[in-house]
Amino acid sequence: MGQNGHKDAGKAKTVLCDMARDGSLPVGVNSPVMMRLIEMCRVKNGQGIDTSHIERFIEEGIIASVEGRTLYAEVMLQIAYDSLQ
């Protein structure tokens, strides 16, 4: 059971982040900004820093973008970017 009480909490989001890394997300979501955030996470992971919480912000941004919630997507991606600085 996930932290929010849902049985499959986190599984879909993990898949979305994997898709972003592979470049197989829809064209609008597979933006240079999104790819830059994923690359920044890779660099931090390479330094031994856990970025799973930051990846959740990126994944929330991906979901919001796909659903057309642009402002929420921008906020989530800005939080992710600020956290990676």
GIHUFEN-V138616 format. One record per residue. N is the residue number from 1. RES is the residue in one letter. OMEGA is omega in radians with two decimals (NA if undefined). D_FIRST is the distance of its C-alpha to the first C-alpha in Angstrom with 1 decimal. Layout:
# GIHUFEN-V138616
n={N;N}
res={RES;RES}
omega={OMEGA;OMEGA}
d_first={D_FIRST;D_FIRST}
This chain:
# GIHUFEN-V138616
n={1;2;3;4;5;6;7;8;9;10;11;12;13;14;15;16;17;18;19;20;21;22;23;24;25;26;27;28;29;30;31;32;33;34;35;36;37;38;39;40;41;42;43;44;45;46;47;48;49;50;51;52;53;54;55;56;57;58;59;60;61;62;63;64;65;66;67;68;69;70;71;72;73;74;75;76;77;78;79;80;81;82;83;84;85}
res={M;G;Q;N;G;H;K;D;A;G;K;A;K;T;V;L;C;D;M;A;R;D;G;S;L;P;V;G;V;N;S;P;V;M;M;R;L;I;E;M;C;R;V;K;N;G;Q;G;I;D;T;S;H;I;E;R;F;I;E;E;G;I;I;A;S;V;E;G;R;T;L;Y;A;E;V;M;L;Q;I;A;Y;D;S;L;Q}
omega={-3.14;-3.10;-3.11;3.06;3.13;-3.06;-3.05;-3.08;3.06;-3.07;-3.12;-3.13;3.09;3.10;3.14;3.14;3.07;3.11;3.11;3.11;-3.12;-3.11;-3.07;3.06;3.07;-3.01;-3.12;-3.12;-3.09;-3.04;3.08;3.12;3.14;-3.13;3.10;3.11;3.11;3.13;3.10;3.08;3.12;3.14;3.13;3.09;3.11;3.10;3.12;-3.13;3.11;-3.12;-3.08;3.13;3.11;3.10;3.09;3.07;3.11;-3.13;3.07;3.08;3.10;-3.13;-3.13;3.13;3.12;-3.12;3.12;3.12;-2.98;-3.10;3.12;3.11;3.14;3.13;-3.14;-3.13;3.08;3.08;3.13;-3.13;3.14;-3.14;-3.12;-3.14;NA}
d_first={0.0;3.8;6.8;8.0;5.9;5.8;4.4;6.7;6.9;9.8;11.0;13.8;14.9;15.3;17.4;19.4;20.2;21.3;23.4;25.0;25.9;27.5;29.3;28.2;27.0;29.4;32.6;32.1;28.8;30.1;32.4;34.1;32.2;28.8;30.2;31.6;28.3;26.7;29.8;29.6;26.0;27.4;30.3;28.1;25.9;29.2;30.2;27.2;25.5;21.7;21.4;17.7;17.7;20.9;19.7;17.1;20.3;22.0;19.4;19.4;23.1;23.1;21.1;23.4;26.5;25.8;25.3;28.6;27.4;29.7;29.9;26.2;26.1;29.0;27.5;24.2;26.5;28.9;26.2;25.2;28.9;29.7;26.9;28.4;31.9}
